[in-house]
């Protein structure tokens, strides 16, 4: 197998292991009230960039489902059978991962 294929496989298996573990919620402290009460309340910087959380969840679920099929495809490759859609699945995983990363990165 080529080095890039192994790298992609390792990345996918790591991603699958990460998505399989439960995530604990992060609780951030509430910022203090402004000292100067004459300032108007400003919207958070993220308000200008709306994130569709339902769409992100759908994409994350699709990413997880697709990534879970990769190990069986690799097992087939080890037997000498190359599934016809394995390359497309890997491209889809990469595309969904990139989209989620750009949406969630501030």
N, C-alpha and C positions, 0 to 999 in steps of 0.2 A: 504494500500500500504506500502511496506517496506520503511525504511528510505533511503536506497541507491537509490531506484527508485525515491523517491521525490527529492533527491539531484541531480540525473541525470536530472530530469525534470526541476528543477530550473536552472541548468547550461545551459540546452538547450534553455530555454525560454530567459535567459539572453543573450546567444549567438545570438539568433534570433533577439532580440531587438537591440543588438549592430550592427549586420550586416544590419539592416533595416534603421539605421540612416546614413545620408550622412557624409562622412569623409572629413574634411578640410585638404588641403595639408599643409605639414610642409615645411617651407623654412629655411634651415640652412645656416648660413653665410659661405662664401668661406674662407678657411684658408689663412693666409698671405703667401707671398713668403718666401722661406728660406733665412736667412741672408747670409749664405755662398753659393755663386753661384757655387762653385766647386763640390758640392755634386750632384750626379746624381739623376734624378727624379726616385722615387720608385713607384711601383704600389701599390695601396691601399691593405690593408690586406685582403679585401674581394675578390680580384681578383683571388686568389688561389682557392676560393670556388665559382664556378659559380652557379648562381641561375637561373633556367629556369622560367622567369616571366610569360610566356604564360601558362605553366603547373600549376604554382601556381594559376593563375587566374581561370583556369578550375576547379581545386580542390576547390577553394573558392566558385565558383558558385555551384558546386555539393553539397558542405557542406550547403550552404544556401537553396538550393532546398530541400534537405533531412530534414533539421531542420524545414522547414516550414510545413512539413507533420505531425510532432509530435503532435501539439495541437489537431488535429482532431482524432488522434489515442488515445490520452488521454481522449478525450470526449467519444469515444467508450468504453474505459475501464470503465469510470464512469457509463455507461449504462450496464455494465456487459459483454461486448464483448471484448475479447483480440485479436486484429489483429495479424495474424500469423507472420508478418514481422516486428513488432514494435521493437523487441529485436535486430534484424539484423540492422534496421535503426539506433538505438542508438549506436550500435557497430561501424557502418560506420561513424557516426558523430564524435565519439571519435577518430577513426583512422585518419580521415581527419584533424581534429583539431590538433591532435598530430603532424602529418606530416607538416602542415603549421607552427605550432609553432617552430618546430625544424629547418625548412628551414629559417625562418625569424629571429630567435634568433642568434645574432652574436657570 
